[in-house]
Amino acid sequence: MRPTGELSYWPWLYPQWRPRRLGYHTPALEALRALGQRRLRPELHAVPPAGAGAVGAYAALEARLALRPVSYVVALAGTSSQGAGFEVQIRQGQRLLCSRRIRAGNLTGGSGASPEGASSPLFLLPKPLAVIEPGLLTVQIVNLAAADNTVQLVLFVAAPEQ
């Protein structure tokens, strides 16, 4: 199921976003509401895009996402088949989402995401990440397990209407 409706309805489309359930702080939800007043629509972008992909022991997977400029990354979700999990870093040119790679469980709110929609808590960014020209993001996933790990990261994006 792809997200539908206006961006401001995302917290109700995905029950994981309901603030009373998970205690998301008010500034993050207010930032989402402010974005909802612009002409933006929700999109999901998965890495890897064709479903969860296997990453070798201690290996890295790097993918590039082409988003429309003036989009915003507003939330993340992820899944890992190994308890050790993975670390993730998102880069736009020289700009980093985080000062260093972050363990997926801390950055995504847990496990169980898919391109069809999140089934686990989402990590709602305290301040949406603005995507600027040329709109390219580099996503690096590093397996922390000593065995193959089936992983996926899903970016929840607010994109301008066409």
C-alpha positions, -999 to 999 in steps of 0.1 A, spaced: 0 0 0 15 33 -10 7 64 11 -21 85 -1 -36 118 9 -20 149 21 12 148 41 -5 162 72 -25 130 74 5 107 77 3 104 115 -32 89 110 -23 67 80 5 51 100 -6 44 136 31 42 145 32 80 143 5 86 168 22 107 195 3 93 225 15 58 216 52 65 212 57 99 228 70 117 198 78 152 208 57 181 198 83 200 177 88 171 153 50 168 148 47 205 144 75 204 117 55 178 99 23 198 101 41 229 87 53 208 57 17 196 53 7 232 45 30 232 14 21 214 -18 39 182 -9 29 146 -12 42 115 7 66 91 -9 85 60 3 120 52 -9 135 19 1 172 8 1 175 -17 -14 145 -9 -36 134 -44 -46 128 -56 -10 152 -66 17 187 -74 4 215 -96 18 247 -78 30 277 -100 37 294 -102 71 307 -68 81 302 -56 45 287 -23 33 259 -16 9 258 18 -8 229 31 -28 221 64 -45 186 79 -44 174 105 -68 148 127 -51 132 158 -65 149 190 -51 128 207 -24 118 173 -10 122 166 27 131 133 44 108 133 74 111 98 89 130 65 87 122 28 94 143 -3 89 146 -40 93 175 -65 100 175 -103 101 204 -103 125 204 -92 161 236 -72 156 218 -50 131 234 -25 109 246 11 109 234 37 84 246 71 71 228 93 47 248 119 28 238 147 4 270 158 -13 293 166 17 264 171 41 258 143 65 224 135 82 244 125 113 279 133 124 288 96 123 271 63 113 242 55 136 230 21 146 198 13 127 178 5 159 185 40 172 179 58 139 149 39 126 129 31 157 132 -6 154 127 -33 127 100 -45 103 97 -19 75 90 -26 38 83 -4 8 46 -12 12 45 6 45 60 4 79 50 -22 104 72 -10 132 78 24 149 92 51 127 119 75 137 104 109 129 133 133 124 132 162 148 138 185 118 131 173 83 162 169 61 158 193 31 169 178 -2 186 205 -24 198 205 -60 206 181 -77 185 159 -53 209 130 -49 213 112 -16 238 85 -8 227 59 17 253 36 32 243 5 52 271 -13 71 263 -48 84 274 -53 120 268 -91 121 294 -118 116 270 -134 91 250 -124 61 223 -99 71 191 -92 53 184 -55 57 162 -27 44 159 10 52 128 30 42 129 68 39 96 86 43 98 117 20 76 147 15 80 155 -22 67 185 -42 36 178 -63 43 175 -100 
